[in-house]
Amino acid sequence: MPALTLPARGNHAGFPRFSPRKAAVPKKTPLFGCRRNKLRVARETIEIESRSSNGKMVSLEDPETEVSAETVMDKEEHVTLEQEQQTKRLWKAAIKLPMYWVAVIPVMVGASLAFFEYGRVPFLQTTSLVTAAVLIILWLNLSNDAFDAKTGADEAKPESVVNLTGNRSVVLAGSIVALIAGIGLLATSLGTPNFSTSLGLLAFSIACGYVYQGPPFRWSYKGLGEPLCFFAFGPSAVTAFFLALSPAAVNLAHVPMSVWISSTLVGITTTLVLFCSHFHQHDGDKAVGKLSPIVRLGGTSPAVEILRWSCKTPFVLLVPTVSAQWLPWTVLVCCGVLAFRSANDLVAFAVKNHQDLGVIARLKVVALNLHSSFGLALCLGLVLARTAGL
């Protein structure tokens, strides 16, 4: 009987080799390491083995598997980074930093008018009034988001502070704190000669802000936001700050014509900012029954034509007022040189992009460029006139 001979050790025909591997012992790796450290830990502590169609063993030790794992992690990190950047952009839009020009300009124009009429302006008092005005605008922005969240007007507005925080009550409470702080700082910063008149005018401005957005009024939903904005930030606010910074008592009936004209110009440019903020919200406003000017006009096309002529209005008004010597000619020159281009840019941007809701959302920022440049040019013209003795 022939002897039974065992084949040599190794792969046998028809019997693919199974080679169990011992579990790897984890190495000591810092807990807070880089991405490659985390991959090495995963590779050393877990091994996945499977049999392919040709019997080849596959594990995480293979270079191809390592590249695949790194690729997956790279994609995950890329998505996370994009989400973080998107969140930062939304918060930047929610903070609305350029919007605070509407708080700064009335105070600066009022201070420049006080300097133009009396040759002096208290710097510390002006700074306090600017801070108080910023707090009032913070109240307006936060409370507006809270009230619009209640009506559903901001459901499609990801940059709403309520949508970002998910807590309407906290946002509303924060707005009330800002309002109380702003009113308190205003009351302590107003000059004594015209305290009661200044306080009354600023109270009227704040009341306009609440009537614009707050229940049960919500005049912005009736298309009356622009008139409220004009009087609140124009004749009321600028005149109040002029009286607060004036060293002498001035009866409201004897306020200089330069103050009324300047406050009217500031009111117009501020109202343009509000008007431009409605362009990209046409569909959302219409859905909740908010009759903004864009909704009343039936779309952005007719609104562009109104914007085209409205941007020219402040510059046109300067010509007769300078001719009547209600304002110095330096104001006309400064506004023409420093702000007229911003008006052209605003109109050009609206004409080009008014049908693109994603792009036209920036129209408000472009309008703020006009508002700030015109207001600063007005201040410069008044200061130069007084300094030069014109």
C-alpha positions as CSV (number, residue, x, y, z in Angstrom):
1,M,0.0,0.0,0.0
2,P,1.6,3.3,-1.0
3,A,2.4,5.7,1.7
4,L,0.2,8.8,2.1
5,T,2.1,11.9,1.4
6,L,0.8,15.3,2.6
7,P,1.4,18.2,0.3
8,A,3.8,20.9,1.3
9,R,2.5,23.6,3.6
10,G,1.1,26.6,1.7
11,N,-1.8,27.2,-0.7
12,H,-3.5,24.0,-1.8
13,A,-5.2,23.6,-5.1
14,G,-8.8,24.6,-4.7
15,F,-8.3,25.6,-1.1
16,P,-7.6,29.3,-0.8
17,R,-5.5,30.2,2.1
18,F,-7.1,31.6,5.3
19,S,-4.6,33.5,7.3
20,P,-6.1,34.9,10.5
21,R,-4.3,37.9,11.8
22,K,-3.8,38.8,15.4
23,A,-5.5,41.9,16.7
24,A,-3.1,44.8,16.7
25,V,-2.1,46.3,20.0
26,P,-3.0,50.0,20.1
27,K,-0.1,52.3,20.4
28,K,0.0,55.2,22.7
29,T,-1.1,58.2,20.7
30,P,-2.0,61.6,22.0
31,L,-5.7,62.1,22.4
32,F,-5.8,65.4,20.7
33,G,-3.6,64.7,17.6
34,C,-3.7,65.6,14.0
35,R,-5.9,63.8,11.5
36,R,-3.2,61.3,10.5
37,N,-2.8,60.3,14.2
38,K,-6.5,59.5,14.3
39,L,-6.2,57.4,11.2
40,R,-3.3,55.5,12.6
41,V,-5.1,54.7,15.8
42,A,-8.1,53.5,13.8
43,R,-5.8,51.4,11.6
44,E,-3.9,49.9,14.5
45,T,-6.9,49.0,16.6
46,I,-9.4,47.7,14.0
47,E,-8.6,45.4,11.1
48,I,-11.2,44.4,8.6
49,E,-10.6,41.3,6.6
50,S,-12.6,40.0,3.7
51,R,-12.1,37.7,0.8
52,S,-12.2,39.1,-2.7
53,S,-13.1,37.1,-5.8
54,N,-9.5,36.0,-6.3
55,G,-8.9,35.1,-2.7
56,K,-6.7,38.2,-1.9
57,M,-7.0,39.5,1.6
58,V,-8.0,43.2,2.0
59,S,-7.4,45.2,5.2
60,L,-6.8,48.8,6.2
61,E,-3.1,48.1,6.0
62,D,-3.4,48.4,2.2
63,P,-2.3,51.8,0.8
64,E,-5.4,52.0,-1.3
65,T,-7.7,51.5,1.7
66,E,-5.7,54.2,3.6
67,V,-6.2,56.7,0.7
68,S,-9.9,55.9,0.7
69,A,-10.2,56.6,4.4
70,E,-8.4,59.8,4.2
71,T,-10.5,60.9,1.2
72,V,-13.7,60.3,3.2
73,M,-12.4,62.2,6.1
74,D,-11.2,65.1,3.8
75,K,-14.7,65.3,2.4
76,E,-16.2,65.4,5.9
77,E,-13.9,68.1,7.0
78,H,-14.6,70.1,3.8
79,V,-18.4,69.9,4.4
80,T,-17.9,70.9,8.1
81,L,-15.7,73.8,7.0
82,E,-18.3,75.0,4.5
83,Q,-21.0,74.8,7.1
84,E,-18.9,76.9,9.5
85,Q,-18.2,79.5,6.8
86,Q,-21.9,79.6,5.9
87,T,-22.8,80.2,9.6
88,K,-20.3,83.0,9.8
89,R,-21.7,84.6,6.7
90,L,-25.2,84.4,8.1
91,W,-24.2,85.9,11.4
92,K,-22.4,88.7,9.6
93,A,-25.5,89.4,7.7
94,A,-27.6,89.2,10.9
95,I,-25.4,91.7,12.8
96,K,-25.9,94.2,9.9
97,L,-22.9,96.3,10.8
98,P,-23.2,98.7,7.9
99,M,-26.8,99.4,9.0
100,Y,-25.5,101.3,12.0
101,W,-24.6,104.2,9.7
102,V,-28.3,105.2,10.1
103,A,-27.6,105.7,13.8
104,V,-24.3,107.6,13.3
105,I,-25.2,110.0,10.5
106,P,-28.0,111.9,12.2
107,V,-25.8,112.5,15.3
108,M,-22.8,113.6,13.1
109,V,-25.0,115.9,11.0
110,G,-26.5,117.4,14.1
111,A,-23.1,118.0,15.6
112,S,-21.8,119.5,12.3
113,L,-24.8,121.9,12.3
114,A,-24.1,122.9,15.8
115,F,-20.5,123.7,14.9
116,F,-21.7,125.5,11.7
117,E,-24.1,127.7,13.7
118,Y,-22.1,128.2,17.0
119,G,-18.5,127.3,16.2
120,R,-18.2,124.6,18.9
121,V,-19.3,121.0,19.6
122,P,-18.8,118.9,22.7
123,F,-16.9,115.8,21.7
124,L,-17.7,113.5,24.7
125,Q,-21.4,114.4,24.5
126,T,-21.4,113.6,20.8
127,T,-19.7,110.2,21.5
128,S,-22.3,109.4,24.1
129,L,-25.2,110.3,21.7
130,V,-23.7,108.1,19.0
131,T,-23.5,105.1,21.4
132,A,-27.1,105.7,22.5
133,A,-28.2,105.9,18.9
134,V,-26.5,102.6,18.1
135,L,-28.3,100.9,21.0
136,I,-31.6,102.2,19.7
137,I,-30.9,100.7,16.2
138,L,-29.9,97.4,17.8
139,W,-33.3,97.4,19.5
140,L,-34.9,98.1,16.1
141,N,-33.0,95.3,14.4
142,L,-33.6,92.6,17.1
143,S,-37.2,93.5,17.7
144,N,-37.9,93.6,14.0
145,D,-36.6,90.0,13.6
146,A,-38.7,88.9,16.7
147,F,-41.9,90.5,15.4
148,D,-41.4,89.2,11.8
149,A,-40.8,85.7,13.2
150,K,-44.2,85.9,14.9
151,T,-45.9,86.7,11.6
152,G,-43.9,84.3,9.6
153,A,-42.4,87.0,7.3
154,D,-38.8,85.7,8.1
155,E,-39.4,82.0,7.6
156,A,-37.3,82.1,4.3
157,K,-34.7,84.5,5.8
158,P,-31.8,82.4,7.1
159,E,-29.9,85.5,8.4
160,S,-32.7,86.3,10.9
161,V,-31.3,86.4,14.4
162,V,-34.4,84.3,15.5
163,N,-33.7,81.7,12.9
164,L,-30.0,81.5,13.8
165,T,-30.6,81.3,17.6
166,G,-33.9,79.4,17.5
167,N,-35.2,81.4,20.4
168,R,-37.5,84.3,19.7
169,S,-38.0,85.1,23.4
170,V,-34.3,85.6,24.0
171,V,-34.0,87.9,21.0
172,L,-37.0,90.0,22.1
173,A,-35.6,90.3,25.6
174,G,-32.2,91.4,24.3
175,S,-33.9,94.0,22.2
176,I,-35.7,95.4,25.2
177,V,-32.4,95.6,27.2
178,A,-30.8,97.5,24.3
179,L,-33.8,99.9,24.2
180,I,-33.6,100.6,27.9
181,A,-29.9,101.1,27.8
182,G,-30.2,103.4,24.8
183,I,-33.0,105.6,26.3
184,G,-31.0,105.8,29.6
185,L,-27.9,107.0,27.8
186,L,-29.8,109.4,25.7
187,A,-31.5,111.0,28.8
188,T,-28.1,111.5,30.4
189,S,-26.4,112.9,27.3
190,L,-28.9,115.6,26.2
191,G,-27.8,119.1,26.8
192,T,-29.7,121.1,29.5
193,P,-30.7,124.2,27.4
194,N,-33.0,122.2,25.1
195,F,-33.4,119.0,27.1
196,S,-37.2,118.7,27.0
197,T,-37.5,119.6,23.3
198,S,-34.7,117.1,22.3
199,L,-36.1,114.4,24.5
200,G,-39.6,114.9,23.0
201,L,-38.3,114.7,19.4
202,L,-36.2,111.5,20.1
203,A,-39.2,109.9,21.9
204,F,-41.2,110.6,18.7
205,S,-38.5,108.9,16.6
206,I,-38.5,105.8,18.9
207,A,-42.3,105.7,18.8
208,C,-42.1,105.7,15.0
209,G,-39.7,102.8,15.2
210,Y,-42.2,100.8,17.3
211,V,-45.2,101.7,15.2
212,Y,-43.3,100.6,12.1
213,Q,-43.0,97.0,13.3
214,G,-44.6,96.4,16.6
215,P,-48.1,95.0,17.4
216,P,-50.8,96.0,17.1
217,F,-49.7,98.7,14.6
218,R,-47.3,97.1,12.2
219,W,-47.5,100.0,9.8
220,S,-44.8,98.5,7.7
221,Y,-47.3,95.8,6.7
222,K,-49.5,98.6,5.4
223,G,-46.8,100.1,3.2
224,L,-46.3,103.1,5.6
225,G,-42.8,102.3,6.7
226,E,-41.0,104.8,4.4
227,P,-42.9,107.9,5.7
228,L,-42.2,106.8,9.3
229,C,-38.5,106.3,8.5
230,F,-38.2,109.7,6.9
231,F,-39.6,111.6,9.8
232,A,-37.9,109.4,12.5
233,F,-34.4,109.6,11.1
234,G,-34.6,113.0,9.3
235,P,-36.4,116.0,10.7
236,S,-37.0,114.5,14.1
237,A,-33.6,112.9,14.9
238,V,-31.3,115.4,13.3
239,T,-33.1,118.4,14.8
240,A,-33.1,116.7,18.2
241,F,-29.3,116.1,18.1
242,F,-28.7,119.6,16.9
243,L,-30.7,121.0,19.8
244,A,-29.0,118.6,22.3
245,L,-25.5,119.8,21.2
246,S,-26.3,123.5,20.9
247,P,-24.9,125.7,23.7
248,A,-27.8,128.1,23.7
249,A,-31.5,127.6,24.2
250,V,-33.4,127.5,20.8
251,N,-37.1,127.5,20.4
252,L,-38.3,124.9,18.0
253,A,-40.0,127.7,15.9
254,H,-36.6,129.4,15.5
255,V,-34.5,126.4,14.4
256,P,-32.3,127.6,11.6
257,M,-33.3,126.7,8.0
258,S,-30.0,124.9,7.6
259,V,-31.1,122.4,10.1
260,W,-34.5,121.7,8.5
261,I,-32.9,121.3,5.0
262,S,-30.1,119.1,6.3
263,S,-32.5,116.9,8.3
264,T,-34.7,116.5,5.2
265,L,-31.7,115.4,3.1
266,V,-30.7,112.8,5.8
267,G,-34.3,111.6,5.9
268,I,-34.4,111.0,2.1
269,T,-31.2,109.0,2.1
270,T,-32.2,106.9,5.1
271,T,-35.6,106.2,3.5
272,L,-33.8,105.0,0.3
273,V,-32.0,102.4,2.5
274,L,-35.3,101.0,3.7
275,F,-36.8,101.1,0.2
276,C,-33.9,99.1,-1.2
277,S,-34.2,96.5,1.6
278,H,-37.6,95.4,0.2
279,F,-36.4,94.3,-3.3
280,H,-35.3,90.8,-2.4
281,Q,-38.2,90.2,0.0
282,H,-41.0,90.8,-2.6
283,D,-42.2,87.1,-2.6
284,G,-42.0,86.6,1.1
285,D,-43.7,89.9,1.9
286,K,-46.5,89.2,-0.6
287,A,-47.0,85.7,0.9
288,V,-47.7,87.0,4.4
289,G,-49.7,90.0,3.2
290,K,-47.0,92.6,3.9
291,L,-47.7,95.5,1.6
292,S,-44.2,96.8,1.1
293,P,-43.7,99.4,-1.6
294,I,-42.3,96.7,-3.9
295,V,-45.4,94.6,-3.4
296,R,-47.7,97.6,-4.0
297,L,-45.8,98.5,-7.2
298,G,-46.2,94.9,-8.5
299,G,-42.6,94.0,-8.7
300,T,-39.0,95.3,-8.9
301,S,-39.2,96.8,-12.4
302,P,-41.3,99.8,-11.5
303,A,-39.4,100.2,-8.2
304,V,-36.2,100.6,-10.1
305,E,-37.6,103.6,-12.0
306,I,-38.7,105.2,-8.7
307,L,-35.2,104.5,-7.3
308,R,-33.6,106.1,-10.3
309,W,-35.3,109.5,-9.7
310,S,-35.2,109.3,-5.9
311,C,-31.4,109.0,-5.9
312,K,-31.2,112.4,-7.7
313,T,-33.5,114.2,-5.3
314,P,-31.0,115.1,-2.6
315,F,-28.6,116.6,-5.1
316,V,-31.4,118.5,-6.9
317,L,-32.6,120.0,-3.6
318,L,-29.1,121.2,-2.8
319,V,-29.1,123.6,-5.8
320,P,-32.0,125.9,-4.7
321,T,-31.0,125.7,-1.0
322,V,-27.4,126.8,-1.7
323,S,-28.8,129.5,-4.1
324,A,-31.0,130.8,-1.2
325,Q,-27.9,130.7,1.1
326,W,-29.6,128.3,3.5
327,L,-26.6,126.0,3.1
328,P,-23.0,127.0,2.2
329,W,-21.8,126.2,-1.3
330,T,-19.2,123.9,0.2
331,V,-21.9,121.4,1.0
332,L,-22.9,121.3,-2.7
333,V,-19.3,120.8,-3.8
334,C,-18.6,118.1,-1.2
335,C,-21.8,116.1,-1.8
336,G,-21.3,116.3,-5.6
337,V,-17.7,115.2,-5.4
338,L,-18.0,112.6,-2.7
339,A,-21.5,111.2,-3.0
340,F,-22.8,111.6,-6.5
341,R,-20.9,108.5,-7.7
342,S,-22.5,106.4,-5.0
343,A,-25.9,107.4,-6.3
344,N,-25.0,106.3,-9.8
345,D,-23.6,103.0,-8.5
346,L,-26.9,102.4,-6.6
347,V,-29.0,102.9,-9.7
348,A,-26.7,100.9,-11.9
349,F,-26.7,98.0,-9.5
350,A,-30.5,98.0,-9.2
351,V,-31.0,98.1,-13.0
352,K,-28.6,95.2,-13.6
353,N,-29.6,92.9,-10.8
354,H,-33.2,93.7,-9.8
355,Q,-34.5,90.4,-11.2
356,D,-31.9,88.2,-9.5
357,L,-33.1,87.8,-5.9
358,G,-29.8,86.3,-4.8
359,V,-27.8,89.3,-5.9
360,I,-30.3,92.1,-5.3
361,A,-30.2,91.4,-1.6
362,R,-27.0,93.5,-1.5
363,L,-28.9,96.5,-2.8
364,K,-29.4,97.7,0.8
365,V,-25.7,97.7,1.4
366,V,-25.1,99.8,-1.8
367,A,-27.8,102.2,-0.6
368,L,-26.0,102.5,2.8
369,N,-22.9,103.5,0.8
370,L,-24.9,106.4,-0.6
371,H,-26.4,107.3,2.8
372,S,-23.0,107.3,4.6
373,S,-21.1,109.1,1.8
374,F,-23.8,111.8,1.4
375,G,-24.0,112.3,5.2
376,L,-20.3,112.5,5.7
377,A,-20.0,114.9,2.7
378,L,-22.7,117.1,4.2
379,C,-20.8,117.2,7.5
380,L,-17.6,118.1,5.8
381,G,-19.2,120.9,3.8
382,L,-20.6,122.4,7.0
383,V,-17.4,122.2,8.9
384,L,-15.3,123.6,6.0
385,A,-17.8,126.5,5.7
386,R,-17.5,127.4,9.4
387,T,-13.7,127.0,9.4
388,A,-13.3,129.1,6.3
389,G,-15.7,131.7,7.6
390,L,-18.2,131.3,4.7
